[in-house]
Amino acid sequence: MTKGTTSFGKRHNKSHTTCRRCGKVSFHIQKSTCSSCGYPSKKMRQYNWGQKAKGRRTTGTGRMRYMKTMTRKFKNGFREGTQAKKQTA
């Protein structure tokens, strides 16, 4: 009938360790698969029922070195190598 302290005392075997792809402690040692990213599968693990999880690792969560300039360039029609005309009063 003990569901608390005595049961918790028996938990000393680790089934998961750090994943080399995502860095979470989600890599199952015996299965040798990550429960978070799906490593060693080539494709990243993601499901539509996990919208919040998708958002945590999608575009916009990093630096976006290329993408962050795209909105400005799109507004100007991706023009390059032109100079603004001089304003005359």
Summary of the structure (lengths in Angstrom):
residues: 89
radius of gyration: 24.6
end to end distance: 89.7
largest distance: 89.7
contacts: 141
relative contact order: 0.08
helix: 21%
strand: 7%
